[in-house]
Amino acid sequence: MSIDITFVHAVEILDSRGRPTLSVTLHTGDGATHRAGVPSGASTGSGEAVELRDGGTIRYGGKGTRAAVGNVNGPIRNLLAGRSFTDLAALDQAIIELGGTPNKSGLGANATVGVSMAAARAFAAAAGVPLWRYLTPSGVTPLLPVPHFNVVNGGAHAPNRLDFQEYMLAPLGAPDFAEAVRAGAEV
């Protein structure tokens, strides 16, 4: 199932910690509107996509996202508006090629991820399925809900030199949610 994109727009919003991030709205040819709030990452792993922050010290200590918003409302909108896409991978690839960097730093991962998230919602709606079902790969049986337990912290925000931000337990195979919580808590 394809979607026809008519308009894309982003605004700067604040996340639950008061940090700037983006909200992206994508309009499709059927008149539907799909929104996504971009999770603002605090980690800085070497293999992660790079968010675009404004820098400086005046607005939000340099963490503003006006430049990323501008990339959605400028070059990304120009690329997508008036085009049809048959799947999310094709849309994502078009944006990656536009950005021209392997780590998303050209347009900002916060800009590209926001558009991708809104588009994923549009594709799910077009297919008439919930988002989680649309994102589930073919042949995979979803296992929801599975609680996850953060057992060791690392990365830039921990008082150690571990490269990974979080080491987590996921008690897969528990017969029910309560037993999964018990198993995770005991470990």
BELQUIHU-V396323 format. One record per backbone hydrogen bond with DSSP energy under -1.0 kcal/mol. CO is the residue of the C=O (numbers start at 0). NH is the residue of the N-H. Records with the same first field share a line. If there is no record, write none. Layout:
BEGIN
CO: NH / NH
END
This chain:
BEGIN
2: 84
3: 28
4: 81
6: 26
8: 24
10: 22
12: 20
14: 17
18: 14
20: 12
21: 37
22: 10
23: 35
24: 8
25: 33
26: 5 / 6
27: 30
31: 27
33: 25
35: 23
44: 47
49: 108
58: 61
59: 62
61: 54
63: 53
64: 68
65: 69
66: 70
67: 71
68: 72
70: 75
71: 76
73: 77
74: 78
75: 79
76: 80
79: 82
82: 4
84: 2
86: 90
87: 91
88: 92
89: 93
90: 94
91: 95
92: 96
93: 97
94: 98
95: 99
100: 103
102: 49
103: 107
107: 111
108: 112
109: 113
110: 114
111: 115
112: 116
113: 117
114: 118
115: 119
116: 120
117: 121
118: 122
119: 123
120: 124
121: 125
122: 126
123: 128
129: 133
130: 134
136: 139
148: 168
151: 166
154: 157
161: 154
164: 153
166: 150 / 151
168: 148
169: 171
170: 173
175: 179
176: 180
177: 181
178: 182
179: 183
180: 184
181: 185
182: 186
END
